[in-house]
Structures are given as C-alpha cells and as structure tokens.
C-alpha cells in the first residue's frame, strides 16, 4: 500500500514539486525516449495525486476539472516508478485520482488520453476507448472515457 497525498499546486512543497517533475522526466522523457515539453503550465491548474512508499515518491497523477484540459474532468501524467510497477501501484494512484475527481469536482465522467499499450489497464478501471488511435509526442495514444 502507498501513502496517497492530494494537493493543489500551491500546497506542494518545493521538494514535492521537484520529486514529481523528476519522476515524470525519468519515465516520460528518459525511459520512453521521448523529447517533449513536460512543464506545460497546466500544473498550476491541476490537483496533484502523489503516492509515497517509505517517504519516496513512486507514483503520481494530476487531475483537472471540466474545461481545464478536456471538456470533461480528466486525469493525466499517470506514472509509476519503473522499479515499483510489479506492485500494481498504478491501480492505487488511478483509484485515488478517480475518487479525487468525485470529491473535488463532483464529477464521474472522466476523459483521459492513454498510451495505447495501457488500454487494458484503463479498461480494468472502467474506461472505454473512443475514436481511433493517434500520435501524441510520437507515441500511440487513444482517447478513453469513464462514465
């Protein structure tokens, strides 16, 4: 089990912001060999879902209210440290994100832009693919909705 903390941008400590940017860069830029602008000026609008294990940030996502990213509420930048993936912490961070959207925005209709290879993972959480796959930062993605 991981310790989940939910914070607005303003509530993040400098150290937490550093760790979440470090984790995102470690996975999305280095591991996936994808050069893209991760710091996108959306973090200030997001609520941040942080998953700690032994005081180390090992899982993360950010959530948005309807209209801040998509028309619907949304979840993005879902990430788990490579060495921690076998423990299924991705489910923990996603369940916490879904619950946070309900608690903070009173929404259950959620849209995500999922990497195609994770389609089954998101299906297991109640998301259904809509439309055709597309490239985002040269990585195949698919839009998914959870009612």
Buried (B, 14 or more C-beta within 10 A) or exposed (E): EBEBBBBEBEEBEEEBBEBBBEBBBBBBBEEBEBEEEBEEEBBEBBBBBBBBBEEEBBBBBBBBBBEEBBEBBBBBBBBBBEEBEEBEBBBBBBEBBBBBBEEBBEBEEBBBBBBEEBBEBBEEBBBEBEEEBEEBBEBEBBBBBBE
